[in-house]
Amino acid sequence: MKILTWNIWQYAVPWDKPELPGVGAGYPAHAPRPGAWAYWVQRRAIILATLAAERPDVVLLQECATDAERAPDAPNQAAQLADALGYTFVYRRATASHRRHAEFGQGVLAAPGWTIQAATAYDLPSAAPPQDSPRIALGVDLAGPWGALRVLNAHFSLDAAARLRSVEQLLAQTADVPAPLLLAGDLNDVPDSAAITRLARAGWQDCWAAIRPAEPEFTFCTPAPFIRLDYIFQAPAGPLQPMAARRVGVTPDGAGFFPSDHAGVLVEFATTRVE
């Protein structure tokens, strides 16, 4: 069973940022600067090629946008990806723009053979705007070839205190949730932070560290990730056995574009049926 988490960066464009996240190092100053829609179409092709090659069972996406200005008449990015792959999906809004008709949130995509049975969005703590934006965790119950699975797709605040409160809230809300339960997403924090160490002290398994403890798994930001912000955790005493882990989205296309400013994280679990 493959689980993938990936922040897909809305309809962002890097041209107004001096470090050019999401663009190959040394991208020539005279090279094309696509607009938001054209840039997304190029990035979407890389994302779809990656998902088609990996065929994850469940995909947890953050920063899935609907944007009437940058992508008029286009459905949410989660819907675009799900439709192209033949997956089912659920999406919940986290925040909406006050400047234009646009929003983004989290999406969960399920491969053929999996059924999305229920979905609930939980408001998470965040700092006051404009320093931050509203945050959610999207809880989804699924049934698939290896039994039931519950995932929490989280995108934590930019504020450290809010991230720690988010962890405490989710620990309380999941205390009685039966295993298997996974928490994954862009947690916006490093492994030795208060929020991430709180999860570890509570018995949650960092699936990447369980398999590749000597490798740091930097996920942000492309083209040269230097910090780890994206995770897949399993709740205490979970029955799933992580077998392999790798990053995706760390290679640019021929034009020098990466699919996102974040790398995705994929974990493979042993496929013993969980009753």
Order of alpha helices (4+ residues) and beta strands (2+ residues): beta-alpha-beta-alpha-beta-beta-beta-beta-beta-alpha-beta-alpha-beta-alpha-beta-beta-beta
